[in-house]
Amino acid sequence: MNLLEWNDVTQAKYLETNPLLRDEIQSLSAKDQQDQIKWAFEDEAEAQGIEPWELAAQLIAETPEQLKAMRLDTHQQVAEALGMVWAEYCELNDIQE
């Protein structure tokens, strides 16, 4: 599952854990519901002091090992997108493999 595929799964799981939000947005259009879920999710990540992708990984991962693998995979994708050598990226971001 790549970062883009995480979105649908994450939103569904986040909504499951937030029934109050689900109730508040049920009368909105589908697009407005998606926007509200996204904003609430981003606010939750910020409140926890983490990036939204990290909160997404926490919701999706079924085991601590899977969470670690997802984190590493995400960081590898970022390093690749930045054109950085993996070892250098790990050193700069204090990542232990």
N, CA, C and O atoms as a CHARMM CRD file, in Angstrom:
* protein
*
  388
    1    1 MET  N      0.85900  -1.17200   0.00000 PROA 1      0.00000
    2    1 MET  CA     0.00000   0.00000   0.00000 PROA 1      0.00000
    3    1 MET  C      0.90500   1.23600   0.00000 PROA 1      0.00000
    4    1 MET  O      1.77400   1.37900   0.86000 PROA 1      0.00000
    5    2 ASN  N      0.69200   2.11700  -0.96700 PROA 2      0.00000
    6    2 ASN  CA     1.50200   3.33400  -1.00600 PROA 2      0.00000
    7    2 ASN  C      0.77800   4.47000  -0.28300 PROA 2      0.00000
    8    2 ASN  O     -0.34200   4.30400   0.20100 PROA 2      0.00000
    9    3 LEU  N      1.42800   5.60200  -0.22000 PROA 3      0.00000
   10    3 LEU  CA     0.87500   6.74000   0.52300 PROA 3      0.00000
   11    3 LEU  C     -0.49400   7.16600   0.02000 PROA 3      0.00000
   12    3 LEU  O     -1.36700   7.52200   0.81300 PROA 3      0.00000
   13    4 LEU  N     -0.68500   7.13300  -1.29000 PROA 4      0.00000
   14    4 LEU  CA    -1.97500   7.55000  -1.83400 PROA 4      0.00000
   15    4 LEU  C     -3.09000   6.57500  -1.45200 PROA 4      0.00000
   16    4 LEU  O     -4.22500   6.98900  -1.21700 PROA 4      0.00000
   17    5 GLU  N     -2.77000   5.29800  -1.39000 PROA 5      0.00000
   18    5 GLU  CA    -3.77300   4.29800  -1.02600 PROA 5      0.00000
   19    5 GLU  C     -4.13900   4.36400   0.45300 PROA 5      0.00000
   20    5 GLU  O     -5.21300   3.91800   0.85500 PROA 5      0.00000
   21    6 TRP  N     -3.24400   4.91800   1.25400 PROA 6      0.00000
   22    6 TRP  CA    -3.51700   5.04200   2.68400 PROA 6      0.00000
   23    6 TRP  C     -4.72500   5.92000   2.94800 PROA 6      0.00000
   24    6 TRP  O     -5.43700   5.70700   3.93000 PROA 6      0.00000
   25    7 ASN  N     -4.97000   6.89300   2.10000 PROA 7      0.00000
   26    7 ASN  CA    -5.98800   7.90900   2.35300 PROA 7      0.00000
   27    7 ASN  C     -7.36100   7.32200   2.63900 PROA 7      0.00000
   28    7 ASN  O     -7.96000   7.63200   3.67000 PROA 7      0.00000
   29    8 ASP  N     -7.86600   6.48700   1.75400 PROA 8      0.00000
   30    8 ASP  CA    -9.20800   5.93100   1.93900 PROA 8      0.00000
   31    8 ASP  C     -9.29500   5.07400   3.19400 PROA 8      0.00000
   32    8 ASP  O    -10.24500   5.18900   3.96800 PROA 8      0.00000
   33    9 VAL  N     -8.30700   4.22000   3.38900 PROA 9      0.00000
   34    9 VAL  CA    -8.30200   3.34000   4.56200 PROA 9      0.00000
   35    9 VAL  C     -8.21200   4.16500   5.84000 PROA 9      0.00000
   36    9 VAL  O     -8.91700   3.90000   6.81400 PROA 9      0.00000
   37   10 THR  N     -7.35000   5.15100   5.82500 PROA 10     0.00000
   38   10 THR  CA    -7.15300   5.99600   7.00300 PROA 10     0.00000
   39   10 THR  C     -8.41200   6.76100   7.36700 PROA 10     0.00000
   40   10 THR  O     -8.80200   6.80500   8.53300 PROA 10     0.00000
   41   11 GLN  N     -9.04900   7.36200   6.37400 PROA 11     0.00000
   42   11 GLN  CA   -10.25900   8.12900   6.65800 PROA 11     0.00000
   43   11 GLN  C    -11.35000   7.24500   7.24500 PROA 11     0.00000
   44   11 GLN  O    -12.04300   7.65100   8.17800 PROA 11     0.00000
   45   12 ALA  N    -11.50600   6.05400   6.71400 PROA 12     0.00000
   46   12 ALA  CA   -12.52700   5.14100   7.24000 PROA 12     0.00000
   47   12 ALA  C    -12.21800   4.75700   8.68600 PROA 12     0.00000
   48   12 ALA  O    -13.10800   4.77200   9.53600 PROA 12     0.00000
   49   13 LYS  N    -10.96300   4.41600   8.96700 PROA 13     0.00000
   50   13 LYS  CA   -10.59400   4.03100  10.33600 PROA 13     0.00000
   51   13 LYS  C    -10.69500   5.21400  11.29200 PROA 13     0.00000
   52   13 LYS  O    -11.12200   5.06000  12.43600 PROA 13     0.00000
   53   14 TYR  N    -10.30200   6.38900  10.82200 PROA 14     0.00000
   54   14 TYR  CA   -10.38100   7.57700  11.67200 PROA 14     0.00000
   55   14 TYR  C    -11.83400   7.87500  12.02000 PROA 14     0.00000
   56   14 TYR  O    -12.15000   8.21100  13.16100 PROA 14     0.00000
   57   15 LEU  N    -12.70400   7.75200  11.04300 PROA 15     0.00000
   58   15 LEU  CA   -14.12300   8.01600  11.27700 PROA 15     0.00000
   59   15 LEU  C    -14.71800   6.99200  12.24300 PROA 15     0.00000
   60   15 LEU  O    -15.58100   7.33500  13.05200 PROA 15     0.00000
   61   16 GLU  N    -14.26500   5.73800  12.16800 PROA 16     0.00000
   62   16 GLU  CA   -14.72100   4.69800  13.10100 PROA 16     0.00000
   63   16 GLU  C    -14.39400   5.07400  14.54300 PROA 16     0.00000
   64   16 GLU  O    -15.17000   4.79700  15.45700 PROA 16     0.00000
   65   17 THR  N    -13.24700   5.70100  14.73400 PROA 17     0.00000
   66   17 THR  CA   -12.82000   6.05000  16.09100 PROA 17     0.00000
   67   17 THR  C    -13.36000   7.39500  16.55400 PROA 17     0.00000
   68   17 THR  O    -13.12200   7.80800  17.68900 PROA 17     0.00000
   69   18 ASN  N    -14.08800   8.07700  15.67500 PROA 18     0.00000
   70   18 ASN  CA   -14.63900   9.39500  16.00000 PROA 18     0.00000
   71   18 ASN  C    -16.12200   9.47600  15.64900 PROA 18     0.00000
   72   18 ASN  O    -16.49900  10.18300  14.71400 PROA 18     0.00000
   73   19 PRO  N    -16.95900   8.76200  16.38600 PROA 19     0.00000
   74   19 PRO  CA   -18.38900   8.76200  16.06200 PROA 19     0.00000
   75   19 PRO  C    -19.03600  10.14300  16.16500 PROA 19     0.00000
   76   19 PRO  O    -19.99900  10.42400  15.45200 PROA 19     0.00000
   77   20 LEU  N    -18.52900  10.99600  17.02700 PROA 20     0.00000
   78   20 LEU  CA   -19.07800  12.34900  17.14000 PROA 20     0.00000
   79   20 LEU  C    -18.87600  13.11600  15.83200 PROA 20     0.00000
   80   20 LEU  O    -19.78400  13.80200  15.36400 PROA 20     0.00000
   81   21 LEU  N    -17.70600  12.99800  15.25700 PROA 21     0.00000
   82   21 LEU  CA   -17.43200  13.64100  13.96700 PROA 21     0.00000
   83   21 LEU  C    -18.36600  13.08200  12.90300 PROA 21     0.00000
   84   21 LEU  O    -18.93800  13.83400  12.11400 PROA 21     0.00000
   85   22 ARG  N    -18.51900  11.77000  12.88400 PROA 22     0.00000
   86   22 ARG  CA   -19.41100  11.12800  11.91000 PROA 22     0.00000
   87   22 ARG  C    -20.82100  11.69300  12.03000 PROA 22     0.00000
   88   22 ARG  O    -21.46000  11.99200  11.02100 PROA 22     0.00000
   89   23 ASP  N    -21.30500  11.83900  13.25200 PROA 23     0.00000
   90   23 ASP  CA   -22.64900  12.38600  13.46600 PROA 23     0.00000
   91   23 ASP  C    -22.74100  13.84600  13.02000 PROA 23     0.00000
   92   23 ASP  O    -23.74800  14.26600  12.44800 PROA 23     0.00000
   93   24 GLU  N    -21.69100  14.60800  13.28500 PROA 24     0.00000
   94   24 GLU  CA   -21.69700  16.03300  12.94200 PROA 24     0.00000
   95   24 GLU  C    -21.70900  16.28300  11.43800 PROA 24     0.00000
   96   24 GLU  O    -22.25200  17.28900  10.98100 PROA 24     0.00000
   97   25 ILE  N    -21.11600  15.38000  10.67000 PROA 25     0.00000
   98   25 ILE  CA   -20.98300  15.63000   9.23100 PROA 25     0.00000
   99   25 ILE  C    -21.97900  14.86700   8.37000 PROA 25     0.00000
  100   25 ILE  O    -21.96600  15.00600   7.14700 PROA 25     0.00000
  101   26 GLN  N    -22.83500  14.07200   8.98000 PROA 26     0.00000
  102   26 GLN  CA   -23.71300  13.20500   8.18900 PROA 26     0.00000
  103   26 GLN  C    -24.66100  13.96400   7.26400 PROA 26     0.00000
  104   26 GLN  O    -25.09300  13.41200   6.25200 PROA 26     0.00000
  105   27 SER  N    -24.99100  15.19700   7.58000 PROA 27     0.00000
  106   27 SER  CA   -25.91600  15.95700   6.73300 PROA 27     0.00000
  107   27 SER  C    -25.20300  16.71900   5.61000 PROA 27     0.00000
  108   27 SER  O    -25.85500  17.36200   4.78800 PROA 27     0.00000
  109   28 LEU  N    -23.88200  16.65000   5.57400 PROA 28     0.00000
  110   28 LEU  CA   -23.11000  17.35900   4.55400 PROA 28     0.00000
  111   28 LEU  C    -23.02100  16.54500   3.26900 PROA 28     0.00000
  112   28 LEU  O    -23.26500  15.33800   3.26400 PROA 28     0.00000
  113   29 SER  N    -22.67000  17.21900   2.18800 PROA 29     0.00000
  114   29 SER  CA   -22.43900  16.51700   0.92200 PROA 29     0.00000
  115   29 SER  C    -21.21100  15.61400   1.07400 PROA 29     0.00000
  116   29 SER  O    -20.41500  15.78800   1.99600 PROA 29     0.00000
  117   30 ALA  N    -21.07000  14.66300   0.17400 PROA 30     0.00000
  118   30 ALA  CA   -19.93900  13.73300   0.23800 PROA 30     0.00000
  119   30 ALA  C    -18.60700  14.48400   0.20100 PROA 30     0.00000
  120   30 ALA  O    -17.68600  14.15800   0.95000 PROA 30     0.00000
  121   31 LYS  N    -18.50900  15.47300  -0.65900 PROA 31     0.00000
  122   31 LYS  CA   -17.26700  16.25400  -0.75600 PROA 31     0.00000
  123   31 LYS  C    -16.99300  16.99800   0.54400 PROA 31     0.00000
  124   31 LYS  O    -15.86600  16.99600   1.03800 PROA 31     0.00000
  125   32 ASP  N    -18.01500  17.63100   1.09500 PROA 32     0.00000
  126   32 ASP  CA   -17.83200  18.35700   2.35200 PROA 32     0.00000
  127   32 ASP  C    -17.48100  17.40300   3.49400 PROA 32     0.00000
  128   32 ASP  O    -16.69200  17.75200   4.37200 PROA 32     0.00000
  129   33 GLN  N    -18.05800  16.21200   3.48700 PROA 33     0.00000
  130   33 GLN  CA   -17.70400  15.21500   4.49900 PROA 33     0.00000
  131   33 GLN  C    -16.22400  14.86200   4.40100 PROA 33     0.00000
  132   33 GLN  O    -15.52200  14.81900   5.41100 PROA 33     0.00000
  133   34 GLN  N    -15.75200  14.60800   3.17800 PROA 34     0.00000
  134   34 GLN  CA   -14.34100  14.26900   2.97800 PROA 34     0.00000
  135   34 GLN  C    -13.43800  15.40300   3.45900 PROA 34     0.00000
  136   34 GLN  O    -12.41800  15.16300   4.10500 PROA 34     0.00000
  137   35 ASP  N    -13.81700  16.62900   3.14200 PROA 35     0.00000
  138   35 ASP  CA   -13.02800  17.78000   3.58500 PROA 35     0.00000
  139   35 ASP  C    -12.98000  17.86200   5.10700 PROA 35     0.00000
  140   35 ASP  O    -11.91400  18.08200   5.68300 PROA 35     0.00000
  141   36 GLN  N    -14.11300  17.69000   5.75200 PROA 36     0.00000
  142   36 GLN  CA   -14.17000  17.77500   7.21500 PROA 36     0.00000
  143   36 GLN  C    -13.34000  16.67200   7.86700 PROA 36     0.00000
  144   36 GLN  O    -12.64600  16.91000   8.85500 PROA 36     0.00000
  145   37 ILE  N    -13.41700  15.46100   7.30700 PROA 37     0.00000
  146   37 ILE  CA   -12.62000  14.35200   7.84100 PROA 37     0.00000
  147   37 ILE  C    -11.13800  14.66500   7.69300 PROA 37     0.00000
  148   37 ILE  O    -10.35900  14.47000   8.62600 PROA 37     0.00000
  149   38 LYS  N    -10.75600  15.14700   6.52800 PROA 38     0.00000
  150   38 LYS  CA    -9.34800  15.48300   6.26500 PROA 38     0.00000
  151   38 LYS  C     -8.85600  16.53500   7.24900 PROA 38     0.00000
  152   38 LYS  O     -7.78600  16.38400   7.83900 PROA 38     0.00000
  153   39 TRP  N     -9.63000  17.59800   7.42700 PROA 39     0.00000
  154   39 TRP  CA    -9.21200  18.67500   8.33000 PROA 39     0.00000
  155   39 TRP  C     -9.14300  18.19600   9.77800 PROA 39     0.00000
  156   39 TRP  O     -8.20900  18.54000  10.50200 PROA 39     0.00000
  157   40 ALA  N    -10.12100  17.41100  10.19900 PROA 40     0.00000
  158   40 ALA  CA   -10.11100  16.89100  11.56800 PROA 40     0.00000
  159   40 ALA  C     -8.91300  15.96600  11.77600 PROA 40     0.00000
  160   40 ALA  O     -8.27000  15.99000  12.82600 PROA 40     0.00000
  161   41 PHE  N     -8.62200  15.15200  10.76300 PROA 41     0.00000
  162   41 PHE  CA    -7.48800  14.23600  10.83200 PROA 41     0.00000
  163   41 PHE  C     -6.17300  15.01300  10.94200 PROA 41     0.00000
  164   41 PHE  O     -5.31800  14.68000  11.76300 PROA 41     0.00000
  165   42 GLU  N     -6.01700  16.03700  10.12200 PROA 42     0.00000
  166   42 GLU  CA    -4.80800  16.85800  10.17200 PROA 42     0.00000
  167   42 GLU  C     -4.68100  17.56700  11.51700 PROA 42     0.00000
  168   42 GLU  O     -3.58300  17.67600  12.06100 PROA 42     0.00000
  169   43 ASP  N     -5.79600  18.04600  12.05100 PROA 43     0.00000
  170   43 ASP  CA    -5.78700  18.68500  13.37000 PROA 43     0.00000
  171   43 ASP  C     -5.37800  17.69200  14.45300 PROA 43     0.00000
  172   43 ASP  O     -4.62800  18.04000  15.36500 PROA 43     0.00000
  173   44 GLU  N     -5.86500  16.46000  14.35500 PROA 44     0.00000
  174   44 GLU  CA    -5.51300  15.41900  15.32600 PROA 44     0.00000
  175   44 GLU  C     -4.01900  15.12400  15.28200 PROA 44     0.00000
  176   44 GLU  O     -3.37300  15.00600  16.32300 PROA 44     0.00000
  177   45 ALA  N     -3.47600  15.00600  14.08200 PROA 45     0.00000
  178   45 ALA  CA    -2.03600  14.75800  13.95100 PROA 45     0.00000
  179   45 ALA  C     -1.24400  15.91000  14.56800 PROA 45     0.00000
  180   45 ALA  O     -0.28200  15.68500  15.30200 PROA 45     0.00000
  181   46 GLU  N     -1.64700  17.12500  14.27000 PROA 46     0.00000
  182   46 GLU  CA    -0.96000  18.29500  14.82300 PROA 46     0.00000
  183   46 GLU  C     -1.03900  18.29800  16.35000 PROA 46     0.00000
  184   46 GLU  O     -0.05600  18.60600  17.02300 PROA 46     0.00000
  185   47 ALA  N     -2.20100  17.95700  16.89200 PROA 47     0.00000
  186   47 ALA  CA    -2.37300  17.91900  18.34400 PROA 47     0.00000
  187   47 ALA  C     -1.45100  16.87800  18.98800 PROA 47     0.00000
  188   47 ALA  O     -1.02200  17.03800  20.13100 PROA 47     0.00000
  189   48 GLN  N     -1.15400  15.81100  18.24000 PROA 48     0.00000
  190   48 GLN  CA    -0.26000  14.77000  18.75100 PROA 48     0.00000
  191   48 GLN  C      1.21100  15.07800  18.47400 PROA 48     0.00000
  192   48 GLN  O      2.10300  14.35800  18.92400 PROA 48     0.00000
  193   49 GLY  N      1.45100  16.15800  17.72900 PROA 49     0.00000
  194   49 GLY  CA     2.82400  16.54300  17.42300 PROA 49     0.00000
  195   49 GLY  C      3.48500  15.67700  16.36800 PROA 49     0.00000
  196   49 GLY  O      4.70800  15.54300  16.34600 PROA 49     0.00000
  197   50 ILE  N      2.67100  15.08300  15.48500 PROA 50     0.00000
  198   50 ILE  CA     3.20700  14.22400  14.43100 PROA 50     0.00000
  199   50 ILE  C      2.64100  14.65700  13.08000 PROA 50     0.00000
  200   50 ILE  O      1.68100  15.42400  13.01000 PROA 50     0.00000
  201   51 GLU  N      3.24300  14.16000  12.03100 PROA 51     0.00000
  202   51 GLU  CA     2.76400  14.44300  10.68200 PROA 51     0.00000
  203   51 GLU  C      1.53300  13.58400  10.38900 PROA 51     0.00000
  204   51 GLU  O      1.38500  12.50400  10.96100 PROA 51     0.00000
  205   52 PRO  N      0.65800  14.04800   9.51300 PROA 52     0.00000
  206   52 PRO  CA    -0.52500  13.25200   9.16500 PROA 52     0.00000
  207   52 PRO  C     -0.19700  11.85100   8.65500 PROA 52     0.00000
  208   52 PRO  O     -0.92700  10.90400   8.94700 PROA 52     0.00000
  209   53 TRP  N      0.89300  11.70700   7.89400 PROA 53     0.00000
  210   53 TRP  CA     1.23100  10.36900   7.39600 PROA 53     0.00000
  211   53 TRP  C      1.56900   9.42400   8.54400 PROA 53     0.00000
  212   53 TRP  O      1.30100   8.22500   8.46600 PROA 53     0.00000
  213   54 GLU  N      2.16000   9.96400   9.61200 PROA 54     0.00000
  214   54 GLU  CA     2.51100   9.13800  10.76800 PROA 54     0.00000
  215   54 GLU  C      1.24700   8.66700  11.48600 PROA 54     0.00000
  216   54 GLU  O      1.15900   7.50700  11.89000 PROA 54     0.00000
  217   55 LEU  N      0.28100   9.54900  11.64500 PROA 55     0.00000
  218   55 LEU  CA    -0.99100   9.16000  12.25000 PROA 55     0.00000
  219   55 LEU  C     -1.68700   8.13100  11.37200 PROA 55     0.00000
  220   55 LEU  O     -2.28500   7.18000  11.87500 PROA 55     0.00000
  221   56 ALA  N     -1.60900   8.32100  10.06600 PROA 56     0.00000
  222   56 ALA  CA    -2.20200   7.35700   9.13800 PROA 56     0.00000
  223   56 ALA  C     -1.56200   5.98700   9.32000 PROA 56     0.00000
  224   56 ALA  O     -2.26100   4.97500   9.37900 PROA 56     0.00000
  225   57 ALA  N     -0.25500   5.95500   9.40600 PROA 57     0.00000
  226   57 ALA  CA     0.44700   4.68100   9.59500 PROA 57     0.00000
  227   57 ALA  C      0.03300   4.02200  10.90500 PROA 57     0.00000
  228   57 ALA  O     -0.15300   2.80600  10.95900 PROA 57     0.00000
  229   58 GLN  N     -0.11200   4.81700  11.95500 PROA 58     0.00000
  230   58 GLN  CA    -0.52400   4.26400  13.24600 PROA 58     0.00000
  231   58 GLN  C     -1.91400   3.63800  13.17100 PROA 58     0.00000
  232   58 GLN  O     -2.17200   2.61100  13.79800 PROA 58     0.00000
  233   59 LEU  N     -2.80600   4.25900  12.40400 PROA 59     0.00000
  234   59 LEU  CA    -4.16400   3.72500  12.27600 PROA 59     0.00000
  235   59 LEU  C     -4.21300   2.46900  11.41200 PROA 59     0.00000
  236   59 LEU  O     -5.00200   1.56100  11.67200 PROA 59     0.00000
  237   60 ILE  N     -3.37200   2.42300  10.39100 PROA 60     0.00000
  238   60 ILE  CA    -3.41400   1.32500   9.43300 PROA 60     0.00000
  239   60 ILE  C     -2.65000   0.09800   9.91700 PROA 60     0.00000
  240   60 ILE  O     -3.10200  -1.03100   9.72300 PROA 60     0.00000
  241   61 ALA  N     -1.50400   0.30800  10.54200 PROA 61     0.00000
  242   61 ALA  CA    -0.64100  -0.80300  10.94500 PROA 61     0.00000
  243   61 ALA  C     -1.34900  -1.72500  11.92800 PROA 61     0.00000
  244   61 ALA  O     -2.03300  -1.28100  12.85000 PROA 61     0.00000
  245   62 GLU  N     -1.16600  -3.00700  11.70400 PROA 62     0.00000
  246   62 GLU  CA    -1.79300  -4.00100  12.57800 PROA 62     0.00000
  247   62 GLU  C     -0.84600  -4.51700  13.64800 PROA 62     0.00000
  248   62 GLU  O     -1.28300  -5.11300  14.63300 PROA 62     0.00000
  249   63 THR  N      0.45400  -4.29100  13.45900 PROA 63     0.00000
  250   63 THR  CA     1.45100  -4.72400  14.43800 PROA 63     0.00000
  251   63 THR  C      2.53300  -3.64800  14.54400 PROA 63     0.00000
  252   63 THR  O      2.67400  -2.81900  13.64500 PROA 63     0.00000
  253   64 PRO  N      3.29000  -3.65700  15.63100 PROA 64     0.00000
  254   64 PRO  CA     4.41100  -2.71200  15.74000 PROA 64     0.00000
  255   64 PRO  C      5.43700  -2.90300  14.61300 PROA 64     0.00000
  256   64 PRO  O      6.02900  -1.93700  14.13100 PROA 64     0.00000
  257   65 GLU  N      5.63400  -4.14500  14.20600 PROA 65     0.00000
  258   65 GLU  CA     6.57500  -4.42600  13.12600 PROA 65     0.00000
  259   65 GLU  C      6.09000  -3.82200  11.81100 PROA 65     0.00000
  260   65 GLU  O      6.87700  -3.26500  11.04600 PROA 65     0.00000
  261   66 GLN  N      4.79500  -3.93900  11.56100 PROA 66     0.00000
  262   66 GLN  CA     4.23900  -3.36800  10.34200 PROA 66     0.00000
  263   66 GLN  C      4.34500  -1.84100  10.38100 PROA 66     0.00000
  264   66 GLN  O      4.63700  -1.21700   9.36100 PROA 66     0.00000
  265   67 LEU  N      4.11300  -1.24600  11.53100 PROA 67     0.00000
  266   67 LEU  CA     4.24500   0.20600  11.66800 PROA 67     0.00000
  267   67 LEU  C      5.67500   0.63800  11.37000 PROA 67     0.00000
  268   67 LEU  O      5.89300   1.61600  10.65400 PROA 67     0.00000
  269   68 LYS  N      6.64300  -0.08000  11.91100 PROA 68     0.00000
  270   68 LYS  CA     8.04600   0.24800  11.65600 PROA 68     0.00000
  271   68 LYS  C      8.35800   0.13500  10.16600 PROA 68     0.00000
  272   68 LYS  O      9.03100   0.99900   9.60300 PROA 68     0.00000
  273   69 ALA  N      7.87300  -0.92100   9.53200 PROA 69     0.00000
  274   69 ALA  CA     8.11100  -1.11300   8.09900 PROA 69     0.00000
  275   69 ALA  C      7.46100   0.00300   7.28500 PROA 69     0.00000
  276   69 ALA  O      8.04200   0.48300   6.31100 PROA 69     0.00000
  277   70 MET  N      6.26900   0.41300   7.67900 PROA 70     0.00000
  278   70 MET  CA     5.57700   1.49100   6.97100 PROA 70     0.00000
  279   70 MET  C      6.33700   2.80900   7.12100 PROA 70     0.00000
  280   70 MET  O      6.45400   3.57700   6.16600 PROA 70     0.00000
  281   71 ARG  N      6.84600   3.06300   8.31700 PROA 71     0.00000
  282   71 ARG  CA     7.62600   4.28500   8.53700 PROA 71     0.00000
  283   71 ARG  C      8.87100   4.29200   7.65500 PROA 71     0.00000
  284   71 ARG  O      9.17700   5.28800   6.99800 PROA 71     0.00000
  285   72 LEU  N      9.58800   3.16100   7.65000 PROA 72     0.00000
  286   72 LEU  CA    10.80000   3.07900   6.84000 PROA 72     0.00000
  287   72 LEU  C     10.48800   3.24400   5.36000 PROA 72     0.00000
  288   72 LEU  O     11.20100   3.94900   4.64600 PROA 72     0.00000
  289   73 ASP  N      9.42700   2.59900   4.90300 PROA 73     0.00000
  290   73 ASP  CA     9.04200   2.69700   3.49700 PROA 73     0.00000
  291   73 ASP  C      8.71700   4.14300   3.13000 PROA 73     0.00000
  292   73 ASP  O      9.11900   4.62600   2.07200 PROA 73     0.00000
  293   74 THR  N      8.00000   4.81800   3.99500 PROA 74     0.00000
  294   74 THR  CA     7.65400   6.21700   3.73700 PROA 74     0.00000
  295   74 THR  C      8.90700   7.08100   3.67400 PROA 74     0.00000
  296   74 THR  O      9.05600   7.91000   2.77600 PROA 74     0.00000
  297   75 HSD  N      9.79800   6.88500   4.62400 PROA 75     0.00000
  298   75 HSD  CA    11.03800   7.66100   4.61900 PROA 75     0.00000
  299   75 HSD  C     11.87700   7.35000   3.37500 PROA 75     0.00000
  300   75 HSD  O     12.50800   8.24600   2.81300 PROA 75     0.00000
  301   76 GLN  N     11.88600   6.09000   2.94700 PROA 76     0.00000
  302   76 GLN  CA    12.63100   5.73900   1.73500 PROA 76     0.00000
  303   76 GLN  C     12.04300   6.43800   0.51500 PROA 76     0.00000
  304   76 GLN  O     12.78000   6.89500  -0.35800 PROA 76     0.00000
  305   77 GLN  N     10.72200   6.52200   0.45500 PROA 77     0.00000
  306   77 GLN  CA    10.07700   7.22500  -0.65500 PROA 77     0.00000
  307   77 GLN  C     10.44300   8.71100  -0.64400 PROA 77     0.00000
  308   77 GLN  O     10.68600   9.30400  -1.69500 PROA 77     0.00000
  309   78 VAL  N     10.47900   9.30200   0.53800 PROA 78     0.00000
  310   78 VAL  CA    10.83900  10.71600   0.65200 PROA 78     0.00000
  311   78 VAL  C     12.29500  10.92100   0.23100 PROA 78     0.00000
  312   78 VAL  O     12.60600  11.84100  -0.52700 PROA 78     0.00000
  313   79 ALA  N     13.17900  10.06200   0.72500 PROA 79     0.00000
  314   79 ALA  CA    14.59400  10.17700   0.36400 PROA 79     0.00000
  315   79 ALA  C     14.77200  10.06300  -1.14500 PROA 79     0.00000
  316   79 ALA  O     15.52700  10.82500  -1.74800 PROA 79     0.00000
  317   80 GLU  N     14.08000   9.11900  -1.74300 PROA 80     0.00000
  318   80 GLU  CA    14.15800   8.93500  -3.19100 PROA 80     0.00000
  319   80 GLU  C     13.63900  10.17100  -3.92500 PROA 80     0.00000
  320   80 GLU  O     14.25200  10.63100  -4.88700 PROA 80     0.00000
  321   81 ALA  N     12.50900  10.70300  -3.46700 PROA 81     0.00000
  322   81 ALA  CA    11.93400  11.89000  -4.10700 PROA 81     0.00000
  323   81 ALA  C     12.87500  13.09100  -3.99900 PROA 81     0.00000
  324   81 ALA  O     12.91800  13.93900  -4.89000 PROA 81     0.00000
  325   82 LEU  N     13.61900  13.15400  -2.91000 PROA 82     0.00000
  326   82 LEU  CA    14.57100  14.24700  -2.71300 PROA 82     0.00000
  327   82 LEU  C     15.90700  13.99800  -3.41100 PROA 82     0.00000
  328   82 LEU  O     16.75900  14.88400  -3.47900 PROA 82     0.00000
  329   83 GLY  N     16.07700  12.78300  -3.92900 PROA 83     0.00000
  330   83 GLY  CA    17.33300  12.43700  -4.58900 PROA 83     0.00000
  331   83 GLY  C     18.48400  12.26300  -3.61800 PROA 83     0.00000
  332   83 GLY  O     19.64200  12.48400  -3.97000 PROA 83     0.00000
  333   84 MET  N     18.16200  11.86500  -2.38600 PROA 84     0.00000
  334   84 MET  CA    19.18800  11.71000  -1.35900 PROA 84     0.00000
  335   84 MET  C     19.62500  10.25800  -1.24900 PROA 84     0.00000
  336   84 MET  O     18.85200   9.33500  -1.50400 PROA 84     0.00000
  337   85 VAL  N     20.87500  10.07900  -0.86500 PROA 85     0.00000
  338   85 VAL  CA    21.38600   8.75100  -0.54400 PROA 85     0.00000
  339   85 VAL  C     20.71900   8.32300   0.76300 PROA 85     0.00000
  340   85 VAL  O     20.63000   9.11000   1.70500 PROA 85     0.00000
  341   86 TRP  N     20.25200   7.07900   0.81700 PROA 86     0.00000
  342   86 TRP  CA    19.49400   6.58600   1.96400 PROA 86     0.00000
  343   86 TRP  C     20.26600   6.75500   3.27700 PROA 86     0.00000
  344   86 TRP  O     19.69700   7.21200   4.26800 PROA 86     0.00000
  345   87 ALA  N     21.53100   6.39700   3.29400 PROA 87     0.00000
  346   87 ALA  CA    22.31800   6.49700   4.52800 PROA 87     0.00000
  347   87 ALA  C     22.39800   7.94400   5.01600 PROA 87     0.00000
  348   87 ALA  O     22.30600   8.20900   6.21400 PROA 87     0.00000
  349   88 GLU  N     22.56800   8.86100   4.09000 PROA 88     0.00000
  350   88 GLU  CA    22.62700  10.28500   4.45200 PROA 88     0.00000
  351   88 GLU  C     21.27700  10.75800   5.00000 PROA 88     0.00000
  352   88 GLU  O     21.22000  11.48400   5.99300 PROA 88     0.00000
  353   89 TYR  N     20.20200  10.34100   4.34600 PROA 89     0.00000
  354   89 TYR  CA    18.85900  10.70800   4.79900 PROA 89     0.00000
  355   89 TYR  C     18.62500  10.18400   6.21800 PROA 89     0.00000
  356   89 TYR  O     18.10900  10.90000   7.07500 PROA 89     0.00000
  357   90 CYS  N     19.00900   8.93300   6.45400 PROA 90     0.00000
  358   90 CYS  CA    18.82800   8.34000   7.78900 PROA 90     0.00000
  359   90 CYS  C     19.59900   9.11800   8.84600 PROA 90     0.00000
  360   90 CYS  O     19.09400   9.36400   9.94200 PROA 90     0.00000
  361   91 GLU  N     20.81600   9.49900   8.51100 PROA 91     0.00000
  362   91 GLU  CA    21.62900  10.25200   9.46300 PROA 91     0.00000
  363   91 GLU  C     21.00300  11.61000   9.76800 PROA 91     0.00000
  364   91 GLU  O     20.93800  12.01800  10.92800 PROA 91     0.00000
  365   92 LEU  N     20.54600  12.30400   8.74000 PROA 92     0.00000
  366   92 LEU  CA    19.94200  13.62400   8.93100 PROA 92     0.00000
  367   92 LEU  C     18.63700  13.56800   9.71700 PROA 92     0.00000
  368   92 LEU  O     18.29000  14.51400  10.42300 PROA 92     0.00000
  369   93 ASN  N     17.91600  12.45900   9.59200 PROA 93     0.00000
  370   93 ASN  CA    16.60500  12.33700  10.23100 PROA 93     0.00000
  371   93 ASN  C     16.60300  11.40000  11.43200 PROA 93     0.00000
  372   93 ASN  O     15.54600  11.04300  11.95200 PROA 93     0.00000
  373   94 ASP  N     17.80400  11.00400  11.86900 PROA 94     0.00000
  374   94 ASP  CA    17.95500  10.13300  13.04000 PROA 94     0.00000
  375   94 ASP  C     17.09100   8.87900  12.93100 PROA 94     0.00000
  376   94 ASP  O     16.33800   8.54100  13.84400 PROA 94     0.00000
  377   95 ILE  N     17.21800   8.20100  11.79600 PROA 95     0.00000
  378   95 ILE  CA    16.44600   6.97900  11.54700 PROA 95     0.00000
  379   95 ILE  C     17.34100   5.77400  11.77800 PROA 95     0.00000
  380   95 ILE  O     18.42700   5.67000  11.20900 PROA 95     0.00000
  381   96 GLN  N     16.87100   4.87300  12.61600 PROA 96     0.00000
  382   96 GLN  CA    17.57700   3.62400  12.88900 PROA 96     0.00000
  383   96 GLN  C     16.87000   2.49900  12.14600 PROA 96     0.00000
  384   96 GLN  O     15.66400   2.30700  12.29900 PROA 96     0.00000
  385   97 GLU  N     17.62000   1.76100  11.34700 PROA 97     0.00000
  386   97 GLU  CA    16.98800   0.65200  10.61400 PROA 97     0.00000
  387   97 GLU  C     16.90800  -0.58600  11.45600 PROA 97     0.00000
  388   97 GLU  O     16.40700  -1.61300  10.99800 PROA 97     0.00000
